[in-house]
Amino acid sequence: MIEKTSFVKRVVTIPRIIAFLIAVALLFVPPNVSTPTLMMLTRIMIFAVYAMAYDILRGYIGVIHLGFALFIGGGAYFVGIMFTQFGTSIPMLLLAVLGVTIYAVIWALIVGKITGKSGLLATAMITMAFGEIMRIIMERWRSVTGGTDGLPFRVPAPFNDRAMMFYASLIFLILMAIVLYKFTNSATGRVWQAVRENEHRAIFLGYNTNKARTVALAVAGIAGSWAGVMFGLFNRFASVDLFDMQMTVNAMLYSLLGGTGTLFGAIIGSTVVIYFQNFLLDLRGAHPIFERWLLFIGALYIIIVMFMPQGIMGFFLELKAKYTHKKRIKAKSGR
């Protein structure tokens, strides 16, 4: 009886947004939307995972990583190089996933070792430098990566169909959301939050904060790199622009709009920004100003920061907490 109750409790804790996403996507999306819309939704789901990975660092352990694009870029290039050099097949895809996982862990160890005793600003600058190093390597290694021209490649049969790619991205989002949710609510996740809130107190309690940051970077890096593999499969092309700092800023923007430290706010943030971007680009024929879509994104960001400084999901979580608190007070006063 105890085991059954515990199992039900664990299942119920999975956010309802995931179940809603599954129902809507599986029942209505692929048969009833155009190819551009299907591609937009696929892009949203892939970048939602990328943003959730970044939120592990910014929202849960309090690290600003300005070179986080080296993970999504590394994932896209890794799968592209494997396909162009060794053939387009599922085994090569699995090898690419394994290789990019090792790549992410190695980077986590290197960055963790170097930035272990650095301050917040120094860590941001060092990580930005690492991202630029990877961009230069990919740009100069022209014989393999295609340099500034990029690397086009073909993908295995299940992924060259847009509907199948949509379903693969949906499954990827659901699995990664559940795994990252479990991480952030585990003992490891609580240590991350302790480091974010007060590192000196965490050290006093006996926690190895450098190790905690390295583990967080490894988890975030692996998730971000796998998102890069999925983006490579979706885009069938990898370019050095993926290592640009703008890609890191995008992840930061998605998580901030959705709600830093909420994890699933990244899904909301990526949905709002990417949908709004596509909506504005579709209006380019109406007026040239819509080609400057970043102006409107900036205005949206300012509005949300002014009225929802904790992000969209953070705002509703705060409302829920206030409602629960008032309900408890009324229940106590009623006694």
Phi, psi and omega in degrees: 000319180295318180295321180296315180298318179297320180295315179299319181298319180294320181293318182295331182290343177293125187306144183293338180299329179293314179297321178296319179299316180298311184299310182296313184294311185290325185273326192239332196289292190303317183285345192241008181234162178284165180299316178302320178294319179298320179293322178297315180295321177297316179298318179301314184294320179294314181287339174295319177295317178301316180291322176298321178298317179294325181295334174303318182280307185286319188269333187252328179242356172077031179254133175263112183251105183272000177243026185295341179296342180296341179278310180293323177293318178298319179297315180295316180290323182299312181291324179294318179294319178299317181290319183284330183268328188235002177107149181270106181201163178296317177303322178293326177296316179295322176294323178296318178297317178296315181297318182287335174293315177297318178304314181294318180294318179299314178298321179298318179294318180295309182295319179298321180292317184285320185264006185307318183248017180271158177282179183298315182291317180297319178299317179298316181291319181295316180293326176296321178296320178297319178298319179292324177300315179294324178296317180294319179300312180294328180287322184275336183276059191297325183297335181253318187264348183085359178060222181289345178284342180087177184234099174279148179203159176267156182242159180299159187311313183298336187260356179273358173261129186295324179294318179294324177294324176299311181297319179298319179292323178297312179298318178300314179298315182297312181297315181292324178297316180294315181296312181293325176298316178297321178297312185290339179257009177269180177299323178298316179296325179290326175295318177304314182292327177294320178295319179297317184286316182199096184295320181297321178292322178297320177295318179299326179282355174102008181274143175273098186290328177296318178295320179299317179295320180295318178297317179298318179294323178295314179297312180296320181295318178296314179298317179295323179290321177294325174297324176295321176298315179295322178293323176297316177297322181288315186275334183057031184197140176231135179226163181293344177298337179294339179267359181294150181298337179300327178294323176291319179298322178300313179299320179296318181296315179301314183289324179292317180295318181286327182130104181295136179081011177252350182066296183285349172298333178298326178295315179295315181299314179295323178296313182297310186292312183292320177295315180298320178299312179295322179298316180292320179295328177291341181268006183300328179290336181283320180201139181299338183298333182287350172289337175269055186297336180296332177298318181288323176297318178298319178296319178299317180297317180298317180298315181293321179295322181292316187259340178223069184300337179269007181089169184297307181290324177299324178297313181288328176294324178292320177298318179297318180296320179295319179296316179297320180296316179296322180296320179294319180297317179296321180295321180289319180291332178291336178286000000 
